[in-house]
Amino acid sequence: MSVKKIDAALVRKCFLAGAAALQAKKEYINELNVFPVPDGDTGTNMTMTIMSAADDVAALEEPSMETICKAISSGSLRGARGNSGVILSQLFRGFTRVLREVEEADVYVLGKAFEKAVDSAYKAVMKPKEGTILTVAKAGAEKAAQLAPKSEDPAEFLEKVIREMNETLDRTPEMLPVLKEAGVVDSGGKGLVTIMEGILDALLGKEIAYEPVKKAAGGPVTTGAGATGIETENIKFGYCTEFIVMLNGAEFTSEDEIEFKQYLENIGDSIVCVADEDLVKVHVHTNDPGLAIQKGLSYGELTRMKIDNMREEHNERVIMSNEKAVAKAAEEELKKMESVQEKPRKPEGFICVSAGTGLSEIFTELGVDVIIEGGQTMNPSTEDILEAIEQINADTIYIMPNNSNIILAANQAKSLTEDKKIVVIPTKNIPQGITAMIQYIDGNSPEENERAMIEALDEVRSGQVTYAVRDTTIDGKEISEGDFMGLSDKTIEAVGKDIVETTVELIHKLLTPDSALITIYYGEDGSEEQAREIAEKICAEDEDLEVEIENGGQPVYYYFISVE
């Protein structure tokens, strides 16, 4: 029997079916990642994001449309992992903002929900890249808008939307050369289509088993093809301006949000304007912070204002939204809270993401309070970072994500924290995190330390050595399964059969005329003996260079390289 309208119970069934479909195909989606290294894992990122919401949805006994939508939106936002997961959470957020306003959804409502979903996702990404999950979602929304006025059957409607999304997915290699070179479609887009196909199956009456998953902090996740679409550019405006508008019961409509964002775009860049029921979080880089503040005052009372002079600073990316995450057992949570309360309040605290006992010990010696297990193959969620924040009784907390794929989650945690000042230092790797910690000066203001720590990131050049998991061609380099690869922050610098020679070649690519100190952190699969051989080769070529060797203990990567 054809269903004309979708109620809360059917939304619940369809969403869980979409989650189950993604979970079943996550490994296949992982294989689509453009980089042939073990840290490509878009399928896992997206799965853990949707499962955070799915478990909440599954726990609802008598759901209403409002409670279902709240569970989907808040669950995915707080559980978002990796850039692909953050984008997926924004799609859900937009979709449910429309759905929650009705008791039953017809095709017309679904069309509006698709449109809002894509609008929310594109707003969250400051420099959208076509050929990614965003492009696939937009194609679906455009098809939905075209079909909605003349469709009555949701299943037939959704089938045609999915067909359009698949056709667009097949074209993504033509939009992103890196996909074409690797011979794959975008993995984030494939993940989204997979979810939609699972939803359609449920709508057609197919029974799909959903198995709840046990949430664990820092599960194995990383970025993939969909994440390549998120980029930052050099700062063009001098002042990083942030504040929160407290609405105090006043209405802040979607039209208000669009108007505010358009105004900010006229006075700056790197814009984030995200609203929930109670507040609006604003971030803009501008040459006139006063204009942004004055506009904010027209909507409500301002709090948490921060203005930083940026001059030569950083590539910053921010996606804000969300709420807190899936807690551990109530008894454990209570014990943790009591433990925090017992600790005296201090001015500053530090959180970093680390992989490997040796690296964690280094961070501990540098004064880091909480270390989150993660890094290249384990992306902590927004929830994990929020829990770390709760463990530190401090006025200001600095967070070093140490992975470009964790910066977004860190900023989401920042937007949800009200009782502490959170400073996210956008460290993209372990060496940058160590450099940032060294630059911290006790007694300086948070603004002074933030500037110094961010500026120091440009002074360190970093690389990693790993291996290829399949044959491919990247950046014009022919890579065979099992080859060693030397990676910088931007590209593959060296490929070879000999790990020592490959590492030496990578270091040569990282050196500048001003380089003086090289630090080699050897991992689980590296060795101190091999690291010393690498150091000897480097020093033999340039006796003015100093080389230090540290036991990092990190998985996946044989060596982390830092050049200063």
Wavefront OBJ file of the C-alpha trace (Angstrom):
o trace
v 0.000 0.000 0.000
v 1.343 3.416 -0.990
v 2.029 5.865 1.859
v 0.969 9.443 1.192
v 2.106 10.982 4.470
v 4.948 10.115 6.833
v 4.296 10.193 10.565
v 6.759 10.113 13.469
v 6.817 6.326 13.707
v 7.689 6.000 10.034
v 10.367 8.715 10.308
v 11.891 6.672 13.123
v 11.824 3.498 11.049
v 13.301 5.215 7.971
v 16.092 6.967 9.852
v 17.178 3.762 11.584
v 17.113 1.983 8.229
v 19.350 4.693 6.742
v 21.774 4.313 9.628
v 21.825 0.527 9.231
v 22.446 0.832 5.492
v 25.426 3.117 6.044
v 26.813 0.870 8.745
v 26.592 -2.137 6.408
v 28.521 -0.384 3.626
v 30.977 1.695 5.615
v 34.008 -0.374 4.620
v 33.112 -0.091 0.942
v 32.782 3.671 1.349
v 36.150 3.739 3.116
v 37.707 2.167 0.029
v 36.643 5.166 -2.054
v 38.916 7.598 -0.219
v 41.307 9.380 -2.514
v 44.458 8.904 -0.439
v 45.720 5.342 -0.350
v 46.751 5.548 3.309
v 45.195 4.019 6.412
v 43.853 7.356 7.630
v 41.221 7.515 4.896
v 37.987 6.512 6.556
v 35.000 8.632 5.541
v 32.607 5.713 5.896
v 33.584 5.222 9.515
v 33.306 8.925 10.274
v 29.823 9.190 8.821
v 28.681 5.942 10.424
v 29.738 6.978 13.903
v 28.032 10.341 13.389
v 24.686 8.877 12.363
v 24.868 6.101 14.972
v 25.145 8.688 17.710
v 21.733 9.952 16.619
v 20.301 6.537 15.744
v 20.815 5.163 19.229
v 18.959 8.170 20.640
v 16.141 7.680 18.131
v 15.927 3.947 18.852
v 15.533 4.678 22.569
v 12.335 6.722 22.016
v 9.333 4.604 22.998
v 6.451 6.817 21.857
v 8.065 9.364 19.589
v 6.448 12.525 18.345
v 7.738 14.353 15.300
v 9.324 16.936 17.570
v 11.145 14.417 19.783
v 12.318 12.415 16.766
v 13.708 15.513 15.068
v 15.405 16.694 18.244
v 17.068 13.305 18.715
v 18.302 13.240 15.097
v 19.606 16.798 15.167
v 21.224 16.863 18.601
v 22.509 13.296 18.427
v 24.273 13.755 15.098
v 25.661 17.171 16.045
v 27.246 16.031 19.274
v 28.500 12.785 17.749
v 29.926 14.349 14.594
v 33.384 13.039 13.726
v 35.585 14.307 10.953
v 34.630 16.884 8.366
v 32.324 14.486 6.540
v 30.493 13.779 9.798
v 30.126 17.471 10.588
v 28.624 18.142 7.146
v 26.245 15.194 7.559
v 25.126 16.531 10.938
v 24.371 19.894 9.333
v 22.263 18.208 6.660
v 20.235 16.487 9.381
v 19.960 19.734 11.333
v 18.440 21.596 8.399
v 16.129 18.756 7.384
v 14.671 18.322 10.859
v 14.093 22.056 11.324
v 11.374 21.761 8.694
v 10.089 18.333 9.674
v 9.628 19.202 13.360
v 6.962 21.780 12.470
v 4.460 19.171 11.239
v 2.833 16.048 12.633
v 2.861 14.322 9.238
v 5.076 15.081 6.262
v 3.877 14.952 2.663
v 5.970 15.376 -0.477
v 5.700 19.164 -0.284
v 7.176 19.187 3.235
v 9.919 16.776 2.192
v 10.877 19.090 -0.659
v 11.192 22.034 1.729
v 13.187 19.873 4.159
v 15.668 18.888 1.438
v 16.128 22.545 0.568
v 16.718 23.540 4.190
v 19.160 20.666 4.703
v 21.393 21.775 1.845
v 21.117 25.411 2.876
v 22.313 24.559 6.403
v 25.224 22.458 5.138
v 26.469 25.080 2.681
v 26.199 27.777 5.342
v 28.392 25.741 7.635
v 31.235 25.464 5.124
v 32.833 28.782 4.332
v 34.535 27.669 1.109
v 32.398 24.861 -0.327
v 34.113 22.615 -2.840
v 32.056 21.091 -5.626
v 32.448 17.397 -6.341
v 31.849 16.444 -2.710
v 28.972 15.378 -0.466
v 27.681 18.958 -0.714
v 27.288 18.697 -4.493
v 25.430 15.397 -4.239
v 23.109 16.806 -1.564
v 22.419 19.932 -3.626
v 21.506 17.882 -6.689
v 19.021 15.928 -4.603
v 17.497 19.106 -3.176
v 17.123 20.679 -6.614
v 15.415 17.562 -7.937
v 13.162 17.481 -4.869
v 12.113 21.103 -5.464
v 11.311 20.251 -9.085
v 9.257 17.162 -8.225
v 7.416 18.303 -5.084
v 4.649 20.376 -6.771
v 3.579 17.476 -8.975
v 4.200 14.433 -6.742
v 1.999 12.770 -4.129
v 3.795 9.468 -3.487
v 6.788 9.945 -1.102
v 8.404 6.660 -2.174
v 8.213 7.490 -5.874
v 9.411 11.014 -5.107
v 12.386 9.776 -3.089
v 13.318 7.179 -5.701
v 13.672 9.899 -8.350
v 15.641 12.139 -5.984
v 18.076 9.307 -5.235
v 18.468 8.593 -8.954
v 19.508 12.217 -9.495
v 21.933 12.043 -6.562
v 23.529 8.885 -7.976
v 23.928 10.472 -11.399
v 25.595 13.483 -9.798
v 27.803 11.201 -7.716
v 29.003 9.531 -10.916
v 30.063 12.953 -12.205
v 32.122 13.934 -9.148
v 35.421 12.715 -10.702
v 34.919 15.332 -13.412
v 34.574 18.030 -10.753
v 37.541 17.030 -8.582
v 40.692 16.005 -10.491
v 42.034 14.105 -7.474
v 39.013 11.783 -7.665
v 39.493 11.203 -11.382
v 43.177 10.523 -10.907
v 42.437 7.908 -8.248
v 39.557 6.415 -10.238
v 36.884 6.836 -7.527
v 33.732 8.812 -6.822
v 33.485 11.012 -3.744
v 33.207 8.864 -0.642
v 31.145 11.392 1.345
v 28.629 11.630 -1.474
v 28.433 7.845 -1.673
v 27.785 7.694 2.063
v 24.902 10.141 1.746
v 23.343 8.203 -1.137
v 23.656 5.002 0.886
v 21.691 6.555 3.747
v 18.998 7.699 1.345
v 18.727 4.246 -0.212
v 18.235 2.721 3.232
v 15.487 5.248 3.970
v 13.747 4.385 0.698
v 13.865 0.670 1.471
v 12.095 1.289 4.771
v 9.536 3.518 3.077
v 8.785 0.686 0.657
v 8.089 -1.638 3.563
v 11.330 -3.582 3.732
v 12.356 -4.700 7.191
v 15.907 -3.663 8.027
v 17.482 -4.692 11.289
v 19.076 -1.932 13.294
v 21.693 -2.879 15.842
v 22.607 -0.220 18.408
v 26.288 0.402 18.853
v 28.233 0.993 22.021
v 29.664 4.449 21.879
v 33.324 4.656 22.763
v 35.496 7.724 22.937
v 37.930 8.122 20.122
v 36.923 5.255 17.865
v 38.915 4.655 14.692
v 37.853 7.395 12.325
v 39.472 9.769 9.855
v 38.874 11.979 6.862
v 38.164 10.982 3.311
v 37.229 12.355 -0.071
v 34.294 14.343 1.159
v 36.550 16.232 3.516
v 38.762 17.535 0.739
v 36.092 20.063 -0.040
v 36.691 22.030 3.122
v 39.478 24.481 2.681
v 40.649 27.721 4.234
v 42.379 30.656 2.673
v 44.730 33.319 3.900
v 43.194 35.866 6.172
v 42.221 39.073 4.335
v 40.807 40.974 7.296
v 42.604 42.092 10.421
v 40.333 41.270 13.357
v 38.951 37.915 14.407
v 35.636 38.855 15.995
v 33.463 36.446 17.991
v 30.409 36.913 20.154
v 27.167 35.262 21.207
v 23.782 36.971 20.862
v 21.465 35.974 23.719
v 17.965 36.064 22.248
v 16.173 36.175 25.645
v 12.948 34.825 24.201
v 13.013 36.944 21.052
v 12.398 35.224 17.729
v 15.345 34.762 15.376
v 13.938 33.439 12.122
v 15.725 31.748 9.247
v 15.266 35.018 7.335
v 17.041 36.839 10.172
v 19.880 34.329 9.980
v 20.233 34.857 6.222
v 20.121 38.637 6.599
v 22.722 38.622 9.388
v 25.051 36.375 7.411
v 24.693 38.559 4.304
v 25.549 41.629 6.359
v 28.656 39.917 7.746
v 29.715 38.918 4.238
v 29.671 42.599 3.281
v 32.140 43.515 6.021
v 34.424 40.469 6.223
v 35.047 36.776 5.610
v 35.535 33.459 7.502
v 31.938 33.787 8.628
v 29.962 31.564 10.933
v 26.426 32.469 11.931
v 24.593 29.579 13.573
v 21.450 29.883 15.650
v 19.474 27.684 17.968
v 16.434 28.464 20.075
v 18.255 30.567 22.663
v 21.322 32.122 21.076
v 23.221 33.008 17.932
v 26.925 32.205 17.651
v 28.811 34.657 15.447
v 32.340 34.547 14.073
v 33.733 36.915 11.432
v 37.098 38.223 10.256
v 36.654 41.933 9.577
v 38.472 45.250 9.538
v 35.690 46.911 11.552
v 34.547 44.751 14.510
v 32.254 47.535 15.698
v 29.953 47.094 12.723
v 29.475 43.392 13.477
v 28.833 44.123 17.149
v 26.298 46.857 16.385
v 24.401 44.530 14.076
v 24.422 41.805 16.720
v 22.944 44.190 19.278
v 19.889 44.655 17.064
v 18.944 41.023 17.727
v 19.634 40.722 21.449
v 22.095 40.978 24.314
v 25.766 40.213 23.574
v 28.053 37.986 25.611
v 31.357 36.109 25.204
v 32.777 38.862 22.998
v 36.322 38.371 21.739
v 38.320 40.441 19.254
v 41.821 39.357 18.205
v 44.212 41.300 15.984
v 45.254 38.711 13.397
v 47.665 40.523 11.022
v 49.703 37.589 9.773
v 47.740 34.732 11.119
v 46.206 31.506 10.255
v 43.964 29.499 8.101
v 40.905 29.130 10.335
v 37.860 27.001 9.700
v 34.868 26.982 11.905
v 31.627 25.118 11.876
v 29.458 25.919 14.858
v 26.274 24.305 16.043
v 25.450 21.624 18.491
v 24.768 20.291 21.890
v 26.424 17.957 24.321
v 26.839 14.273 23.687
v 26.159 10.745 24.723
v 27.279 10.424 28.325
v 29.003 7.531 29.982
v 27.266 5.660 32.705
v 25.548 7.982 35.197
v 27.619 6.763 38.108
v 30.894 7.387 36.247
v 29.722 10.808 35.140
v 28.832 11.782 38.702
v 32.223 10.652 39.993
v 33.952 12.668 37.294
v 31.973 15.799 38.117
v 32.713 15.428 41.819
v 36.399 14.974 41.042
v 36.454 18.159 38.975
v 34.677 20.107 41.682
v 37.273 19.043 44.213
v 40.079 20.525 42.116
v 40.792 24.206 42.750
v 39.924 26.599 39.941
v 42.990 27.639 37.945
v 43.525 30.260 35.231
v 44.421 27.944 32.337
v 44.068 24.332 31.296
v 45.141 22.357 28.246
v 43.670 19.573 26.116
v 45.380 17.834 23.234
v 44.677 14.902 20.943
v 47.519 12.414 20.858
v 48.299 8.947 19.514
v 51.059 6.941 21.137
v 52.347 6.683 24.710
v 55.578 8.492 23.957
v 53.830 11.487 22.430
v 51.337 11.582 25.288
v 54.192 11.650 27.799
v 55.747 14.589 25.944
v 52.486 16.524 26.108
v 52.085 15.693 29.795
v 55.574 17.013 30.510
v 54.637 20.217 28.674
v 51.693 20.746 31.043
v 48.718 19.257 29.196
v 45.912 18.373 31.634
v 43.809 15.976 29.525
v 44.967 13.897 26.583
v 42.300 12.507 24.256
v 43.231 9.320 22.492
v 43.007 10.018 18.800
v 44.906 11.542 15.942
v 45.443 10.242 12.469
v 43.336 7.116 12.790
v 41.081 8.009 15.709
v 38.993 11.158 15.457
v 37.340 12.092 18.749
v 33.804 13.394 18.549
v 32.449 16.673 19.826
v 31.255 14.755 22.869
v 34.731 13.439 23.645
v 36.122 16.970 23.602
v 33.272 18.296 25.749
v 33.941 15.588 28.321
v 37.607 16.591 28.392
v 36.588 20.224 28.949
v 34.421 19.159 31.886
v 37.393 17.442 33.510
v 39.366 20.688 33.784
v 38.391 23.291 36.361
v 39.897 26.325 34.641
v 38.819 29.742 33.378
v 40.501 29.341 29.989
v 41.148 26.043 28.218
v 43.388 25.677 25.165
v 42.649 22.809 22.781
v 45.223 21.377 20.351
v 43.361 19.066 17.908
v 46.616 18.007 16.202
v 44.730 16.911 13.102
v 42.942 19.062 10.515
v 40.029 16.649 10.644
v 39.432 17.315 14.355
v 39.485 21.139 14.274
v 35.807 21.337 13.336
v 34.719 19.117 16.226
v 36.874 21.177 18.609
v 35.169 24.363 17.472
v 31.767 22.751 17.889
v 32.691 21.880 21.482
v 33.824 25.482 21.952
v 30.430 26.804 20.844
v 28.669 24.607 23.413
v 30.794 25.633 26.387
v 29.421 28.579 28.357
v 31.219 28.567 31.695
v 34.790 28.528 30.360
v 36.715 30.406 27.691
v 37.795 27.919 25.027
v 40.718 28.673 22.723
v 41.131 26.291 19.801
v 44.652 26.372 18.400
v 44.235 24.949 14.843
v 47.141 22.493 15.023
v 47.059 20.045 12.116
v 49.582 17.522 13.423
v 51.535 16.427 16.488
v 54.662 18.546 15.845
v 52.515 21.669 15.566
v 50.828 20.757 18.846
v 54.176 20.437 20.618
v 55.357 23.737 19.133
v 52.175 25.486 20.270
v 52.560 24.229 23.840
v 56.174 25.391 23.972
v 55.067 28.891 22.949
v 52.610 29.238 25.824
v 53.773 31.772 28.424
v 52.305 31.701 31.919
v 51.056 35.136 32.897
v 50.200 36.336 29.395
v 46.568 36.946 28.511
v 44.616 34.281 26.577
v 44.621 36.588 23.563
v 48.393 37.043 23.701
v 49.000 33.325 24.084
v 46.567 32.467 21.294
v 48.353 34.813 18.888
v 51.789 33.528 19.856
v 50.768 29.873 19.637
v 49.104 30.280 16.242
v 51.951 32.350 14.820
v 54.424 29.648 15.895
v 52.636 27.094 13.717
v 54.092 28.703 10.604
v 57.595 28.173 11.986
v 57.389 24.376 11.981
v 57.231 22.193 8.852
v 55.821 18.736 9.449
v 55.717 15.404 7.720
v 54.667 11.795 8.264
v 55.845 8.497 6.853
v 53.362 5.692 6.208
v 52.580 3.129 3.521
v 50.120 2.789 0.644
v 47.257 0.330 0.982
v 46.551 0.036 -2.748
v 47.855 0.944 -6.200
v 46.932 4.432 -7.377
v 48.190 7.662 -8.906
v 48.196 10.819 -6.788
v 49.721 14.172 -7.747
v 51.276 12.527 -10.791
v 53.089 9.940 -8.652
v 52.663 6.252 -9.406
v 52.126 4.486 -6.101
v 52.043 0.729 -5.570
v 50.551 -1.156 -2.663
v 53.128 -1.418 0.119
v 55.182 1.586 -1.013
v 56.431 3.911 1.705
v 55.160 7.463 1.436
v 56.434 10.706 2.901
v 53.559 13.158 3.378
v 53.666 16.867 4.134
v 50.614 18.861 5.191
v 49.858 19.566 1.530
v 50.866 16.614 -0.620
v 52.829 13.378 -1.055
v 56.465 14.454 -1.133
v 58.263 11.119 -1.455
v 57.458 7.550 -2.562
v 59.840 4.601 -2.402
v 60.522 0.967 -1.529
v 63.113 1.822 1.158
v 61.767 3.502 4.281
v 65.064 5.163 5.233
v 65.574 6.690 1.797
v 61.933 7.754 1.597
v 62.150 9.465 4.990
v 65.395 11.214 4.064
v 63.817 12.464 0.831
v 60.808 13.758 2.785
v 63.068 15.652 5.179
v 64.918 17.232 2.243
v 61.563 18.498 0.909
v 60.717 19.998 4.313
v 64.034 21.812 4.786
v 64.426 25.534 4.151
v 67.600 27.657 4.185
v 66.710 28.715 7.739
v 66.079 25.201 9.097
v 68.186 24.363 12.146
v 66.445 21.600 14.135
v 64.908 18.311 12.988
v 62.968 16.102 15.386
v 62.142 12.504 14.457
v 59.350 10.808 16.429
v 59.432 7.057 15.766
v 56.208 5.079 16.033
v 55.166 1.530 16.833
v 56.378 0.267 13.458
v 59.493 2.442 13.356
v 62.598 2.015 15.500
v 65.177 4.100 17.292
v 67.943 2.345 15.370
v 66.362 3.207 12.039
v 65.707 6.776 13.167
v 69.403 7.159 14.027
v 70.334 5.904 10.563
v 68.086 8.572 9.068
v 69.644 11.214 11.333
v 73.163 10.200 10.358
v 72.379 10.533 6.655
v 70.929 13.992 7.183
v 73.813 15.208 9.350
v 76.372 13.826 6.905
v 74.913 16.093 4.241
v 74.679 19.182 6.460
v 76.652 19.225 9.702
v 74.970 22.465 10.821
v 71.650 20.672 11.254
v 70.741 19.338 14.683
v 68.647 16.160 14.824
v 66.744 14.946 17.884
v 65.084 11.528 18.198
v 62.026 10.864 20.367
v 59.917 7.775 21.001
v 56.432 8.756 19.837
v 54.863 5.319 19.938
v 52.202 6.347 17.397
v 50.348 3.734 15.328
v 50.049 3.770 11.518
v 52.838 6.277 10.944
v 56.405 5.019 11.126
v 57.759 8.522 11.705
v 56.535 12.014 12.459
v 58.987 14.667 11.297
v 59.292 18.193 12.651
v 61.564 20.773 10.987
v 62.168 24.150 12.642
l 1 2 3 4 5 6 7 8 9 10 11 12 13 14 15 16 17 18 19 20 21 22 23 24 25 26 27 28 29 30 31 32 33 34 35 36 37 38 39 40 41 42 43 44 45 46 47 48 49 50 51 52 53 54 55 56 57 58 59 60 61 62 63 64 65 66 67 68 69 70 71 72 73 74 75 76 77 78 79 80 81 82 83 84 85 86 87 88 89 90 91 92 93 94 95 96 97 98 99 100 101 102 103 104 105 106 107 108 109 110 111 112 113 114 115 116 117 118 119 120 121 122 123 124 125 126 127 128 129 130 131 132 133 134 135 136 137 138 139 140 141 142 143 144 145 146 147 148 149 150 151 152 153 154 155 156 157 158 159 160 161 162 163 164 165 166 167 168 169 170 171 172 173 174 175 176 177 178 179 180 181 182 183 184 185 186 187 188 189 190 191 192 193 194 195 196 197 198 199 200 201 202 203 204 205 206 207 208 209 210 211 212 213 214 215 216 217 218 219 220 221 222 223 224 225 226 227 228 229 230 231 232 233 234 235 236 237 238 239 240 241 242 243 244 245 246 247 248 249 250 251 252 253 254 255 256 257 258 259 260 261 262 263 264 265 266 267 268 269 270 271 272 273 274 275 276 277 278 279 280 281 282 283 284 285 286 287 288 289 290 291 292 293 294 295 296 297 298 299 300 301 302 303 304 305 306 307 308 309 310 311 312 313 314 315 316 317 318 319 320 321 322 323 324 325 326 327 328 329 330 331 332 333 334 335 336 337 338 339 340 341 342 343 344 345 346 347 348 349 350 351 352 353 354 355 356 357 358 359 360 361 362 363 364 365 366 367 368 369 370 371 372 373 374 375 376 377 378 379 380 381 382 383 384 385 386 387 388 389 390 391 392 393 394 395 396 397 398 399 400 401 402 403 404 405 406 407 408 409 410 411 412 413 414 415 416 417 418 419 420 421 422 423 424 425 426 427 428 429 430 431 432 433 434 435 436 437 438 439 440 441 442 443 444 445 446 447 448 449 450 451 452 453 454 455 456 457 458 459 460 461 462 463 464 465 466 467 468 469 470 471 472 473 474 475 476 477 478 479 480 481 482 483 484 485 486 487 488 489 490 491 492 493 494 495 496 497 498 499 500 501 502 503 504 505 506 507 508 509 510 511 512 513 514 515 516 517 518 519 520 521 522 523 524 525 526 527 528 529 530 531 532 533 534 535 536 537 538 539 540 541 542 543 544 545 546 547 548 549 550 551 552 553 554 555 556 557 558 559 560 561 562 563 564
